[in-house]
Amino acid sequence: MTVEQKPELNRFVDPSIVLGWQYRWGQMKLLLPVLFFSWLLVVEIALIKAWLVNKLHWEILAILVGLGAGIFLVNLAALETRIRIRQRSKRVIQIEEKRIVIKPARNRFVPWKRVRKFQFEPVPDVPGLMKLKLFLKGRPNQKSSERAFWAMVLENTSAMRELMGCLQKKKTEGLTDFELEILERSATLENPAPFVFLGMTVFMAGWYLMVHGLPILFAFWGGGHHDSDERSKLSPEELARLRHFILSHFSSPEEFRHFFLALSIAVTVAGVALMISGSWLMKRKAAIESVATAGSGCGS
């Protein structure tokens, strides 16, 4: 069975229409930690290079700032394009034997074992329209969310009865254990899904530390016999400035090696801890996106 919904009715179910720029900002916030720490790494490399040659090129920093702003704006434009395309797409749900198919959606194919509930409720102040919400079961070791994963609008009662009959048939076959719920009034308006900005920030901070700690650890772990000027990518002037720095702050190259070996281990461990913590936060506060529906025959 296939049920379709006209794009004009997306305003009742699409969070990007309901929440407007609040939704867009929430989506862009997920990208900000990636852009910031990647840009910070590039700026750091440029500053170290400038320190080695004892000359700071302000035009390079200006280019880096402009590059960061440009990448952000390009991603913002790409997000807006995806939202506009989705808002103008019809929603479709397809009932199949082993799964349901929904579109437009990031994850179009949903196996029956993941379906927890189909909920029907009237659209406020619009007689004759019914909203269908799809709820999914949580992943292993994860609670089921009370937030709808996906929704669409049914324009007439015959489509609703036909769809409910098809779903009831799936339940009687005993191959799936989802719920069917019909509400007399519209459910309370859901709050925006919590975004994973904190978890992403913590994870990218850990990545940033790992990018610093691991190369230093590999460079100094083997005993520190890496003094071959022939294999160095630095110029003689840059090598001389680096040696001057080492001798000014450390009593010997061996003390320098031990210090940075200990520092790299500490930074790497801290990076791993932050990445694990960030991953845990993202799973704990995972935002569930609203998407759309698609279709084909009931149980066949």
C-alpha positions in Angstrom: 0.0 0.0 0.0 1.2 3.5 -0.8 -0.1 6.8 0.7 1.0 10.2 -0.5 0.7 13.7 0.9 0.8 16.9 -1.1 3.7 19.3 -0.4 1.3 22.1 0.6 0.5 20.2 3.8 4.2 20.0 4.9 3.6 23.0 7.1 1.8 20.8 9.6 4.6 18.3 10.1 8.0 19.7 8.9 10.0 21.2 11.8 12.0 23.4 9.5 8.7 25.2 8.6 7.2 25.1 12.2 10.4 26.3 13.9 11.9 28.4 11.1 15.4 29.7 11.9 15.4 28.0 15.3 15.6 24.7 13.4 18.3 25.9 11.0 20.5 27.3 13.8 20.2 24.0 15.7 21.4 22.1 12.6 24.3 24.5 11.9 25.4 24.3 15.6 26.3 20.6 14.9 28.8 21.8 12.3 30.4 24.6 14.3 32.7 22.5 16.5 34.1 20.7 13.3 34.7 24.0 11.5 36.2 25.7 14.6 38.7 23.0 15.6 39.7 22.3 12.0 40.2 26.1 11.4 42.1 26.4 14.7 44.5 23.7 13.6 45.2 25.4 10.3 45.7 28.8 12.1 48.1 27.1 14.6 50.2 25.6 11.7 50.4 29.1 10.1 51.5 30.8 13.3 54.2 28.1 14.0 55.5 28.6 10.5 55.5 32.4 11.0 57.4 32.0 14.3 60.0 29.8 12.7 60.8 32.4 10.0 60.3 35.2 12.5 57.8 37.0 10.4 54.0 37.1 10.8 52.1 37.5 7.5 48.9 39.3 8.5 47.4 38.7 5.0 47.6 34.9 5.6 45.6 35.3 8.9 43.1 37.4 7.0 42.8 34.7 4.4 42.3 32.0 7.1 39.6 34.0 8.8 37.8 34.6 5.4 38.2 30.9 4.6 36.5 29.9 7.9 33.6 32.3 7.3 33.3 31.2 3.7 33.1 27.5 4.6 30.4 28.3 7.2 28.4 30.3 4.6 28.7 27.5 2.0 27.4 24.9 4.5 24.6 27.2 5.5 23.6 27.6 1.8 23.8 23.8 1.4 21.6 23.3 4.4 19.0 25.8 3.2 19.0 24.1 -0.2 18.2 20.7 1.4 15.5 22.2 3.5 13.8 24.0 0.6 13.9 20.8 -1.5 12.4 18.8 1.4 9.7 21.4 2.0 8.6 21.2 -1.6 8.6 17.4 -1.8 5.5 15.3 -1.4 5.6 12.8 1.5 5.0 9.2 0.9 4.8 6.0 3.0 5.0 2.6 1.5 3.9 -0.5 3.5 5.9 -3.6 2.5 6.2 -7.1 3.9 9.5 -6.7 5.8 9.7 -2.9 6.1 8.2 0.5 5.6 9.7 3.0 3.2 9.5 6.7 3.8 10.7 9.7 1.8 12.1 12.2 1.6 14.2 11.0 4.5 17.8 10.3 5.4 17.0 6.8 6.5 14.2 5.8 4.0 14.0 2.1 5.0 12.6 1.2 8.4 12.3 -2.6 9.3 9.2 -3.6 11.1 11.2 -4.7 14.2 12.1 -1.0 14.8 8.6 0.3 14.6 7.1 1.0 18.0 3.9 2.9 17.3 1.7 4.6 14.7 -0.2 7.5 16.2 -3.2 9.2 14.5 -4.4 12.6 15.7 -6.5 15.4 14.2 -4.8 18.5 12.9 -5.8 21.5 15.1 -8.3 23.9 13.5 -8.4 22.1 10.2 -11.3 19.7 10.1 -10.9 16.5 8.0 -7.1 16.4 8.2 -5.4 13.7 10.3 -1.7 13.6 11.3 0.1 10.3 11.2 3.2 10.0 13.5 5.8 7.2 13.4 7.6 6.3 16.6 10.6 4.0 16.7 12.0 1.7 19.3 15.3 2.6 20.9 18.6 1.0 19.9 20.0 -1.7 22.3 20.8 -0.1 25.6 18.8 3.0 24.6 15.3 4.1 25.7 12.6 4.5 23.2 12.0 8.1 22.3 8.7 9.8 23.0 9.4 12.1 20.0 8.0 11.2 16.6 10.6 10.1 14.1 8.5 11.0 11.1 5.1 12.4 10.3 2.7 13.0 7.5 -0.9 14.4 6.9 -3.8 12.3 5.7 -6.3 14.3 3.8 -9.4 12.1 3.9 -10.9 9.4 6.2 -10.9 6.8 3.5 -7.1 6.9 3.2 -6.8 6.7 7.0 -9.2 3.7 7.2 -7.3 1.9 4.4 -4.0 2.5 6.0 -5.2 1.5 9.4 -6.7 -1.7 7.9 -3.3 -2.5 6.4 -1.5 -1.9 9.6 -4.0 -3.9 11.6 -3.5 -6.8 9.2 0.3 -6.6 9.8 -0.4 -6.9 13.6 -2.7 -9.9 13.2 -0.1 -11.7 11.2 2.0 -11.7 14.4 5.3 -10.7 12.7 5.5 -7.3 14.4 4.4 -5.9 17.8 3.9 -2.1 17.1 1.0 -0.1 18.7 -1.8 1.7 16.9 -3.1 4.7 18.7 -5.9 7.1 17.7 -6.2 10.4 19.6 -9.4 12.5 19.8 -7.4 15.7 20.2 -4.0 16.8 18.9 -1.1 15.8 21.2 0.8 18.5 23.1 3.2 20.3 20.8 6.6 18.7 21.0 9.6 20.7 22.1 12.4 20.9 19.6 14.6 17.8 19.7 17.7 18.4 21.8 20.7 18.9 19.5 24.1 17.3 20.2 26.1 20.5 20.2 27.8 19.8 23.6 28.7 16.2 22.7 30.1 17.3 19.3 32.1 20.1 20.9 33.6 17.7 23.5 34.3 15.1 20.8 36.1 17.6 18.5 38.1 19.0 21.4 39.3 15.4 22.0 40.1 15.1 18.3 42.1 18.3 18.4 44.2 17.0 21.3 44.7 13.7 19.6 46.0 15.4 16.4 48.6 17.1 18.6 49.5 14.3 21.0 49.9 11.3 18.6 52.4 12.8 16.1 54.6 14.1 19.0 54.3 10.7 20.7 55.4 8.8 17.6 58.2 11.3 16.9 59.7 10.9 20.4 58.9 7.4 21.4 61.8 5.7 19.5 64.5 7.4 21.5 64.8 10.8 20.0 67.5 10.1 17.4 65.9 12.2 14.7 68.5 14.9 14.2 69.3 14.3 10.6 69.2 17.7 9.0 69.2 16.1 5.6 65.8 14.5 6.1 64.3 17.6 7.8 61.6 19.6 6.0 62.8 22.7 7.8 65.2 25.2 6.3 68.6 25.9 8.0 67.2 29.2 9.4 64.1 27.4 10.8 66.3 24.6 12.3 68.6 27.2 13.9 65.6 29.0 15.5 64.2 25.8 16.8 67.5 24.7 18.4 67.8 28.2 20.0 64.3 27.7 21.6 65.2 24.2 22.9 68.5 25.4 24.4 66.9 28.5 25.9 64.2 26.5 27.8 65.8 23.1 28.4 69.1 22.0 29.8 69.6 19.4 27.1 67.9 17.9 24.0 67.3 14.8 26.2 65.3 16.8 28.7 63.4 18.4 25.8 62.6 14.9 24.5 61.4 13.6 27.9 59.2 16.7 28.5 57.4 16.4 25.2 57.1 12.6 25.5 55.3 13.0 28.8 53.3 15.9 27.4 52.2 14.0 24.3 51.1 11.0 26.5 49.0 13.3 28.7 47.5 15.1 25.7 46.7 11.9 23.9 45.0 10.3 27.0 43.0 13.5 27.5 42.0 13.5 23.8 40.8 9.9 24.0 38.9 10.6 27.2 37.2 13.7 25.6 36.3 11.7 22.4 34.7 8.9 24.5 32.8 11.5 26.6 31.7 13.3 23.5 30.4 10.1 21.9 28.5 9.2 25.0 26.9 12.7 25.2 25.9 12.5 21.5 24.3 9.1 22.0 22.6 10.2 25.2 21.2 13.4 23.7 20.8 12.2 20.1 18.5 14.5 18.2 15.8 12.6 16.2 15.1 14.3 12.9 11.6 14.6 11.4 11.5 13.4 7.9 9.0 12.2 5.2 7.2 9.1 3.8 7.0 6.7 0.7 5.0 3.7 -0.6 4.0 0.3 -2.3 1.7 -2.6 -1.5 0.5 -4.0 1.9 2.4 -7.1 2.8 3.6 -7.7 -0.7 
